[in-house]
Amino acid sequence: MSPVRRCSRTACGRPAVATLTYVYADSTAVLGPLATYAEPHCYDLCSEHSERLTAPRGWEVVRLALDTGPARPSGDDLEALANAVREAARTPRRDPSAAVPSDAVGGPNGRDSDPMEVARRGHLRVLRSPEQ
């Protein structure tokens, strides 16, 4: 997980929620949602500093809508999760007392064995329910 980006203002340690970019050719300051990546010529601002932002005399401030709610999964994220669950449901259940295949957890590839793990597909794991 990436670290939380902080406000660029001196002595402010609050989390950044918006990114400020200056367009010098148009004498415009653009304040928008927090950029995906920290850019060298942009400034990340906390909510307080983004609300109090003023631009130099003669400059225009363009405020783009900020996403103030928690991040929601996209349709692609939900579809990928649903597909992973369907794939896991299609995987035949193996007898826990049967021999562990070489590509299973705890096999020759060096991963530790998890007694609750039934199957694995990439980074996703299917776990046995505690009642079993």
C-alpha positions as CSV (number, residue, x, y, z in Angstrom):
1,M,0.0,0.0,0.0
2,S,1.3,3.4,-0.9
3,P,1.9,6.0,1.8
4,V,-0.6,8.8,2.3
5,R,0.5,11.9,0.4
6,R,0.6,15.1,2.6
7,C,-0.3,18.7,1.9
8,S,2.5,20.6,0.1
9,R,2.0,23.7,2.3
10,T,4.9,24.4,4.7
11,A,4.3,23.0,8.2
12,C,1.0,21.3,7.2
13,G,1.0,17.6,7.8
14,R,-2.6,16.9,6.9
15,P,-3.5,14.3,4.2
16,A,-3.8,15.7,0.7
17,V,-7.2,15.6,-1.0
18,A,-6.7,17.8,-4.1
19,T,-3.9,18.7,-6.6
20,L,-3.1,22.3,-7.7
21,T,-1.6,22.9,-11.1
22,Y,-0.6,26.2,-12.5
23,V,-1.2,26.9,-16.3
24,Y,1.2,29.8,-16.7
25,A,0.3,30.4,-20.4
26,D,-3.3,31.0,-19.5
27,S,-2.7,32.6,-16.0
28,T,-4.9,29.9,-14.5
29,A,-4.7,27.8,-11.3
30,V,-6.5,24.5,-11.7
31,L,-7.6,22.7,-8.5
32,G,-8.9,19.2,-9.0
33,P,-9.1,15.8,-7.4
34,L,-5.9,14.3,-6.0
35,A,-3.7,13.2,-8.9
36,T,-3.0,9.5,-9.2
37,Y,0.8,10.2,-9.0
38,A,2.7,13.0,-7.4
39,E,4.0,15.2,-10.2
40,P,7.0,17.5,-9.8
41,H,5.2,20.7,-10.9
42,C,1.9,20.1,-9.1
43,Y,1.0,20.8,-5.4
44,D,-1.0,18.5,-3.3
45,L,-3.3,20.3,-0.8
46,C,-5.3,19.3,2.2
47,S,-9.0,20.1,2.4
48,E,-8.5,23.3,4.4
49,H,-5.8,24.7,2.1
50,S,-7.7,23.8,-1.0
51,E,-10.8,25.6,0.3
52,R,-8.8,28.8,1.1
53,L,-6.8,28.8,-2.1
54,T,-6.4,32.2,-3.8
55,A,-4.5,32.9,-7.0
56,P,-2.3,35.8,-7.9
57,R,-4.0,39.0,-9.0
58,G,-5.2,38.7,-12.6
59,W,-5.2,34.9,-12.5
60,E,-8.3,32.7,-12.7
61,V,-9.0,29.8,-10.4
62,V,-10.7,26.8,-12.0
63,R,-12.1,24.3,-9.3
64,L,-12.9,20.9,-10.7
65,A,-15.3,18.7,-8.6
66,L,-13.5,16.9,-5.8
67,D,-14.5,13.4,-4.9
68,T,-15.2,13.8,-1.2
69,G,-16.6,10.3,-0.5
70,P,-14.7,7.2,0.1
71,A,-13.3,5.4,-3.0
72,R,-15.8,3.1,-4.5
73,P,-15.0,0.0,-6.5
74,S,-15.4,0.4,-10.2
75,G,-17.5,-1.8,-12.3
76,D,-14.4,-3.5,-13.6
77,D,-13.3,-4.2,-10.0
78,L,-16.6,-5.8,-9.1
79,E,-16.7,-7.8,-12.3
80,A,-13.2,-9.2,-11.6
81,L,-14.2,-10.1,-8.1
82,A,-17.3,-11.9,-9.3
83,N,-15.3,-13.8,-11.9
84,A,-12.8,-14.9,-9.3
85,V,-15.6,-16.2,-7.1
86,R,-17.1,-18.0,-10.0
87,E,-13.8,-19.6,-10.9
88,A,-13.2,-20.6,-7.3
89,A,-16.6,-22.2,-7.2
90,R,-15.8,-24.2,-10.4
91,T,-12.6,-25.6,-8.9
92,P,-13.3,-29.1,-7.8
93,R,-12.9,-29.6,-4.1
94,R,-10.1,-31.9,-3.1
95,D,-10.1,-34.4,-0.3
96,P,-8.1,-32.7,2.6
97,S,-6.5,-36.0,3.4
98,A,-5.3,-36.5,-0.2
99,A,-1.7,-35.8,-1.2
100,V,-0.9,-32.1,-1.8
101,P,-0.2,-31.4,-5.5
102,S,3.2,-29.9,-6.3
103,D,1.7,-26.5,-7.3
104,A,-0.4,-26.2,-4.2
105,V,0.5,-24.1,-1.2
106,G,3.3,-25.8,0.8
107,G,4.6,-27.5,-2.4
108,P,8.1,-27.4,-3.8
109,N,7.7,-23.6,-4.5
110,G,8.4,-22.9,-0.9
111,R,5.2,-21.3,0.4
112,D,4.0,-22.2,3.8
113,S,1.1,-24.5,4.2
114,D,-2.2,-23.1,5.5
115,P,-4.6,-25.8,6.8
116,M,-7.6,-23.6,6.0
117,E,-6.6,-23.2,2.4
118,V,-8.4,-25.4,-0.1
119,A,-7.3,-23.9,-3.4
120,R,-5.3,-21.0,-4.9
121,R,-5.5,-19.1,-8.1
122,G,-2.9,-16.4,-8.5
123,H,-3.1,-14.2,-5.4
124,L,-6.6,-15.4,-4.5
125,R,-7.2,-18.2,-2.0
126,V,-10.3,-20.4,-1.3
127,L,-10.5,-21.1,2.4
128,R,-12.4,-23.9,4.1
129,S,-15.2,-22.8,6.4
130,P,-14.4,-23.1,10.1
131,E,-17.3,-25.6,10.6
132,Q,-15.6,-28.2,8.3
